[in-house]
Amino acid sequence: MDPSVLTDVLDSVRDFIRTEVVPLEETIDAEDVVPERIVAQCKEMGLYGFTIPEQYGGLGLTASEEVRLAFELGWTTPALRSLFGTNNGIAGHVLLEGGTAEQKAQWLPQLASGEVTASFGLTEADAGSDPSSLTTRAVRDGDSWVINGSKRYITNSPVADVIMVFARTAPDAPGNRGISTFLVPRDTPGLSIGPKDHKMGQFGAWTADVHLDDVRVPADAVVGGEDGVDKGFLTAAKCLAHGRLHLAAVCVGMADRLVHETVEYAKEREQGGKPIARFQLVQGLVADSVTDARAGRGLVLDTARTFDDGSDMVSGPAAAKYFCSEMVGRVADRAVQVHGGAGYMRGVAVERFFRDARLFRIYEGTSQIQQVIIARDALGKAARA
């Protein structure tokens, strides 16, 4: 994207978030819903398709451009980003990485405009970051596939129009092999969505279980067509790597907001007749958080560069997600500590962000999964059986 155009996009998003969304954060948290007018504005601004190529109606941002946008999105409640995160991230990238030309032409313009919301149906009760124990099955029946199984904690499933369902198509294949991805529209008979999950944080971002009971889809519902059969895990791995870089950038944006809230409170809060900003132990907490946030930003920008040039599209995103998701948890904890009792109260931004931040260490690959990816990349064959 032309640098001046990118600057305009970032400026408009920054203004939108700080003037329109931030004042609604407590309402979104309390009512567990993002107002429809905010959703409509996100669609008008092109936020449902910022990673989707321009030929399909998206903004076509590179990774280096995308993370700068994600820094802005992280400034406010993660529920905002979650509205369109799956379209741009793990669900939309299923098509970008593995879809046929026909599948891309049919679905990507609808994802980019926000006409359609997509979900990524990988996680199960006993298969999360490692899908080797995935039990959802798809059996070929003539010109169709019949899918049975259940998915858990699926983001945006209560409002999804299509779900990218990962199912085992070669039951005798070992581990991560023999898995395929299916495009399953919401209105397909046999597909049902469970009640919305009641989570610790990130209210306004909806997740729920997805149940598939003899769901029949045509053969061309396999992402990638016949060439995509049994290749679903490779597609998922690519999608998750991109998503991890994006989430790392969101964590940096959230850390920036937490630093801002911490600094402003320390300047204003008085103890013993003077602002607590004068206390060296408070200064130490602030310094640690500023340093953490800056380190995260530098790591994300460097990782985005190597992602774009193709030199590191696996270990780098894992390291960025690992560091930044852990980092924002530390920054949130310090923010609450500086706020003291006030930081433990509902209605105070740092309390809400403390709850919201905890999920980043879990979804799209836990911190422990990232450690394994990073270590195996560094150690090579010596780390594998």
C-alpha positions in Angstrom: 0.0 0.0 0.0 1.2 3.5 -0.7 2.7 4.9 2.5 0.5 8.0 2.5 -2.6 5.9 2.1 -1.5 3.6 4.9 -0.9 6.7 7.1 -4.5 7.9 6.4 -5.9 4.4 7.2 -4.0 4.3 10.5 -5.0 7.9 11.4 -8.7 7.2 10.7 -8.6 3.9 12.7 -6.8 5.6 15.6 -9.4 8.4 15.7 -12.3 6.0 15.4 -11.0 3.9 18.3 -10.2 6.7 20.7 -13.3 8.8 20.0 -16.0 6.2 19.3 -14.9 2.9 20.9 -13.0 3.8 24.0 -16.0 5.6 25.6 -18.1 2.4 25.0 -15.6 0.0 26.6 -17.4 -0.4 29.9 -20.8 -0.8 28.2 -19.4 -3.5 25.9 -17.9 -5.3 28.8 -21.1 -5.1 30.9 -23.6 -6.0 28.1 -21.3 -8.5 26.3 -22.0 -7.0 22.9 -20.4 -4.5 20.5 -23.1 -1.9 19.4 -24.4 -2.4 15.8 -23.4 1.1 14.8 -19.7 0.3 15.6 -20.0 -2.9 13.6 -21.3 -1.0 10.7 -18.5 1.6 10.9 -15.9 -1.2 10.9 -17.3 -2.6 7.7 -17.4 0.9 6.1 -13.7 1.4 7.0 -12.7 -1.9 5.4 -11.6 -3.5 8.7 -13.3 -6.8 7.8 -10.8 -7.3 4.9 -7.5 -5.5 5.7 -5.4 -8.6 5.0 -7.5 -9.8 2.0 -6.0 -8.8 -1.4 -7.4 -5.8 -3.2 -8.6 -8.0 -6.1 -11.1 -9.4 -3.7 -12.2 -6.1 -2.2 -9.8 -6.0 0.7 -7.0 -3.6 1.7 -4.3 -6.2 1.0 -1.9 -5.1 3.8 1.5 -6.8 4.1 2.5 -8.2 7.5 4.5 -5.1 8.2 1.5 -2.9 7.5 -0.9 -5.1 9.3 1.0 -5.1 12.6 1.0 -1.3 12.6 -2.8 -1.5 12.3 -3.0 -4.1 15.0 -1.0 -1.8 17.3 -3.9 0.6 17.0 -6.6 -2.1 17.5 -4.9 -3.2 20.7 -5.6 0.2 22.3 -9.2 -0.7 23.1 -11.2 -3.7 24.1 -10.2 -6.9 22.2 -13.9 -7.5 21.4 -13.6 -4.9 18.6 -10.8 -6.7 16.9 -12.6 -10.0 17.4 -15.5 -8.8 15.2 -13.4 -9.0 12.1 -10.3 -10.9 13.3 -11.4 -14.3 12.0 -12.2 -12.9 8.5 -8.7 -11.4 8.2 -6.9 -14.1 10.2 -7.2 -17.8 10.8 -10.5 -18.3 8.9 -9.9 -16.0 5.9 -6.4 -17.3 5.6 -7.7 -20.8 5.2 -8.9 -19.7 1.7 -5.9 -17.5 1.0 -3.5 -20.3 1.8 -5.4 -23.3 0.5 -8.5 -22.3 -1.4 -9.2 -22.9 -5.1 -9.6 -20.0 -7.5 -13.4 -20.6 -7.4 -13.6 -20.7 -3.6 -11.6 -17.5 -3.3 -13.7 -15.7 -5.9 -16.9 -16.8 -4.1 -16.0 -16.2 -0.5 -13.2 -13.6 -0.2 -15.2 -10.6 -1.4 -18.0 -11.4 1.0 -15.5 -11.7 3.9 -13.8 -8.4 2.9 -17.0 -6.5 2.9 -18.3 -8.0 6.2 -21.3 -9.4 4.4 -20.1 -12.8 5.7 -18.4 -13.6 9.0 -16.3 -16.8 9.0 -15.1 -19.0 11.9 -12.2 -21.3 12.3 -13.4 -24.7 13.5 -10.3 -26.6 14.7 -10.4 -26.8 18.5 -12.1 -29.7 20.2 -12.6 -30.9 23.8 -9.4 -33.0 23.5 -7.7 -31.3 20.6 -6.5 -27.8 20.9 -3.1 -26.4 20.1 -2.1 -29.9 19.0 -4.7 -31.3 16.6 -3.2 -34.8 16.4 -6.1 -36.1 18.6 -8.8 -34.5 16.5 -11.9 -36.7 16.4 -14.3 -34.9 14.1 -14.6 -37.3 11.1 -15.6 -36.7 7.4 -16.5 -39.7 5.3 -16.8 -39.7 1.5 -20.3 -40.7 0.3 -20.5 -40.5 -3.5 -20.2 -36.8 -4.5 -20.5 -35.7 -0.9 -18.8 -35.7 2.4 -20.6 -36.5 5.7 -19.2 -34.8 8.8 -19.7 -35.7 12.4 -18.1 -34.2 15.5 -18.0 -31.2 17.8 -15.8 -28.1 18.1 -15.2 -26.1 21.2 -14.6 -22.4 22.0 -15.1 -21.3 18.3 -14.7 -17.6 18.0 -17.6 -15.8 16.2 -19.5 -19.1 15.8 -22.7 -17.5 17.2 -22.8 -15.0 14.3 -20.8 -17.0 11.7 -22.2 -17.4 8.2 -19.6 -20.1 7.3 -17.3 -22.2 9.4 -14.0 -23.7 8.2 -14.3 -27.2 9.7 -11.3 -29.4 10.2 -12.1 -33.1 10.1 -10.1 -36.3 9.9 -10.6 -37.8 6.4 -8.0 -40.5 6.7 -8.6 -42.2 10.0 -5.6 -44.5 9.8 -3.2 -41.6 9.1 -0.8 -40.9 12.0 -0.8 -37.7 14.0 -1.5 -34.5 12.1 -1.9 -36.2 8.8 -5.1 -37.1 7.1 -7.0 -33.9 8.1 -9.0 -31.9 5.6 -10.8 -28.5 5.8 -14.4 -28.0 4.8 -16.4 -24.9 4.0 -19.6 -25.4 5.9 -22.3 -22.7 5.6 -24.3 -21.9 8.7 -27.6 -23.1 7.3 -26.3 -26.6 6.4 -28.6 -29.2 7.9 -27.1 -30.9 10.9 -24.9 -27.9 11.9 -25.9 -26.4 15.2 -24.3 -23.8 17.6 -24.3 -24.1 21.3 -24.9 -21.4 23.9 -22.5 -18.5 24.1 -19.6 -19.2 26.5 -19.4 -17.1 29.6 -15.7 -16.2 29.8 -13.4 -14.6 32.3 -12.9 -11.6 30.0 -13.1 -10.3 26.4 -16.8 -9.7 26.8 -18.4 -8.7 23.5 -16.2 -11.3 21.7 -18.4 -14.4 21.4 -17.4 -18.0 21.4 -19.5 -21.2 21.5 -19.4 -24.9 20.7 -20.2 -26.1 17.2 -21.9 -29.5 16.6 -22.0 -31.4 13.4 -24.4 -34.3 13.1 -24.4 -36.0 9.8 -23.6 -32.7 8.1 -23.5 -33.4 4.3 -21.5 -31.1 2.1 -20.6 -31.4 -1.6 -17.1 -32.6 -2.7 -16.2 -29.0 -3.7 -16.6 -27.9 -0.1 -13.1 -29.3 0.6 -10.8 -26.3 0.8 -8.5 -26.7 -2.2 -10.8 -29.2 -3.9 -9.5 -32.7 -4.5 -5.9 -31.4 -4.1 -6.8 -30.2 -0.6 -7.9 -33.6 0.8 -5.7 -34.7 3.7 -3.8 -31.4 3.7 -5.8 -29.5 6.3 -3.1 -29.4 8.9 -0.6 -27.8 6.6 -3.2 -25.1 5.9 -4.0 -24.6 9.6 -0.3 -24.3 10.5 0.2 -21.5 8.0 -2.9 -19.7 9.1 -1.9 -20.0 12.8 1.6 -18.6 12.1 0.1 -15.5 10.5 -2.4 -15.2 13.4 0.3 -15.4 16.0 2.1 -12.4 14.5 -1.1 -10.4 14.4 -2.0 -11.3 18.1 1.5 -10.3 19.2 1.0 -6.9 17.7 -2.4 -6.6 19.4 -0.7 -7.4 22.7 1.8 -4.5 22.0 -1.1 -2.1 21.4 -2.8 -3.2 24.6 0.5 -2.8 26.5 0.8 0.7 25.2 -2.7 1.5 26.5 -1.9 -0.1 29.9 1.3 2.0 30.1 -0.8 5.1 29.3 -3.3 4.3 32.0 -0.6 3.6 34.5 1.4 6.8 33.9 -1.7 9.0 34.0 -2.9 7.5 37.3 0.6 7.7 38.8 0.7 11.4 38.0 -2.7 12.2 39.5 -3.0 9.8 42.5 -1.6 11.4 45.7 -0.3 9.7 48.8 1.0 11.7 51.7 0.3 14.9 49.9 2.4 14.1 46.8 1.8 12.2 43.6 2.8 8.5 43.7 4.8 9.2 40.5 7.5 10.5 42.9 7.9 7.1 44.6 10.9 5.2 43.2 9.2 1.8 43.6 6.3 3.1 41.5 8.8 4.4 39.0 10.4 1.0 38.8 7.1 -0.6 37.9 6.5 2.0 35.2 10.0 1.6 33.8 9.6 -2.2 33.6 6.3 -1.8 31.7 7.7 0.8 29.3 10.6 -1.4 28.5 8.4 -4.5 28.0 6.2 -2.6 25.6 9.1 -1.2 23.6 10.8 -4.6 23.4 7.5 -6.2 22.2 7.1 -3.5 19.5 10.6 -4.0 18.2 10.2 -7.8 18.1 6.9 -7.6 16.2 8.2 -5.2 13.6 11.3 -7.3 13.0 9.2 -10.5 12.8 6.8 -8.9 10.3 9.8 -7.9 8.1 11.1 -11.5 8.0 7.5 -12.8 7.5 7.1 -10.6 4.5 10.4 -11.6 2.9 9.7 -15.3 3.6 12.9 -15.9 5.6 11.0 -16.8 8.8 7.3 -17.6 8.8 7.3 -20.1 11.7 9.7 -19.6 14.6 9.5 -15.8 14.4 5.7 -15.5 14.8 5.9 -18.1 17.6 8.6 -16.1 19.4 6.6 -12.8 19.0 3.4 -14.4 20.2 5.1 -16.0 23.1 7.0 -12.9 24.3 4.2 -10.4 23.7 1.3 -12.4 25.2 3.4 -13.0 28.3 4.6 -9.4 28.3 1.1 -7.8 28.2 0.2 -10.0 31.2 3.1 -8.6 33.2 2.2 -5.0 32.1 -1.4 -5.5 33.1 -0.4 -6.9 36.5 1.8 -3.9 37.2 -0.9 -1.5 36.1 -3.3 -3.0 38.6 -0.5 -2.8 41.3 0.1 0.9 40.6 -3.6 1.6 40.8 -3.8 -0.2 44.1 -7.3 -0.9 45.4 -8.8 1.1 42.5 -7.2 -1.3 40.0 -9.3 -4.2 41.5 -12.5 -2.4 40.9 -14.9 -3.0 38.0 -15.2 0.1 35.9 -11.5 0.9 35.9 -9.8 0.2 32.6 -6.8 -1.7 33.9 -9.0 -4.2 35.8 -10.8 -5.0 32.5 -7.6 -5.3 30.5 -6.1 -7.5 33.2 -9.0 -10.0 32.6 -8.8 -9.5 28.8 -5.1 -10.0 28.6 -5.1 -13.5 30.1 -6.5 -15.2 27.0 -3.6 -14.2 24.7 -1.4 -16.8 26.4 -3.8 -19.5 25.5 -5.5 -19.1 22.1 -4.0 -19.7 18.7 -1.4 -21.8 20.4 -0.5 -21.7 24.2 2.7 -20.2 25.4 3.9 -23.8 25.9 3.2 -24.7 22.3 5.2 -21.6 21.2 8.1 -22.8 23.3 8.1 -26.1 21.6 8.0 -24.5 18.1 10.9 -22.1 19.0 13.0 -24.8 20.6 12.6 -27.3 17.8 13.5 -24.7 15.2 16.6 -23.9 17.1 17.6 -27.4 18.0 16.6 -29.1 14.7 16.7 -32.9 14.5 18.2 -33.2 18.0 14.9 -32.1 19.5 12.8 -34.7 17.6 12.3 -38.4 18.0 
